[in-house]
Amino acid sequence: MLPEVLKHLQALVSHDTRNPPREIGTGGIFDYLRSQLPGFRIEVTDFGAGAVSMLAVRGNPRRLFNVHLDTVPSSEAWSADPHTLRVTEDRAIGLGACDIKGAAACLLAAAAVTDGDAAFLFSTDEEANDARCIAGFLATSHGFSEAIVAEPTQCEAVLAHRGISSVLLKFRGVAGHASGANAMQASALHQAVRWGGKALDYVEAQSHQRFGGLTGLRFNIGRVEGGIKANMIAPSAELRFGFRPLPSQSIDGLHELFGTLSDPGIIERYEETFRGPPLPGGDVADAENRRLEARDLADALNLPIGNAVDFWTEASLFSAGGLTAIVYGPGDIAQAHTADEWVALDQLERYARSVARIIGSQAQ
């Protein structure tokens, strides 16, 4: 199947779907997908701001394959045109080849050699931290009970991963001369630093927490800014941080904790700027049962099961929406978002054959 996969991948990589700038419409790459899926019922939905989805259905499947077509921006470090696929003895090189147009090419190749029930959902906003496509799909009466979400997992089924939340914190201070005795408490920057110390201490104390092979709470203070100069008390400060909880940890509970690490009145604004649930999604108390359901699905499809991962995927959105969801795709996450991004040819071949087998089993 590899020659057909590479033919499709060459075409998919040639379409510029970088995100940002999110300049993706209903033509272009979607015209190509339509042309390669005869016999499928096609529905294209534009959610605005470059978020376009295409649902392609043949027969009456209960299982959905999902793959995003948007890529990260290319960098000056690329050694050749990122939108021209290069194929060597063992790899295919191109923007999105690994993350995750390679999987999309495999779906097209598998559809052509099977006639069983199949459903593919292609989307273009995964790299935007603005999941309109999947949310819009889940809001419909779709009728699917299982989702296989393509991300680079080296052709192993991933059953669990961390959630993610990003936060903007603003601290209030009182401007004044730095020689004042009140500088220690009045400075918004001092309060931000104190908050950071308490947050880091809490996170370190969670190192014993475990779920499905994952350990502890991931946490990062990404930016702190504020103040004017060394001899002036900072009247305001801004801090941006993020955390990645285990499926067994409540995101809302962690927000409540992080929001109360300063004295009352010190935090002027606490705003969550992005949230992605963990996998499995849904009720934290039921996370282990949902993981076991995903394991049963992987076993039923004869897929090798890999370790839980620290990176986030949209499989968690399907899971939170009530579907049994796994992450399964060709390639290594270490190649994603890199210059001269590549995917191994044997991974493409393996994934394409497994999709064809799964589609065939649905038709029996």
Summary of the structure (lengths in Angstrom):
residues: 364
radius of gyration: 23.0
end to end distance: 21.7
largest distance: 80.3
contacts: 1270
relative contact order: 0.20
helix: 33%
strand: 26%
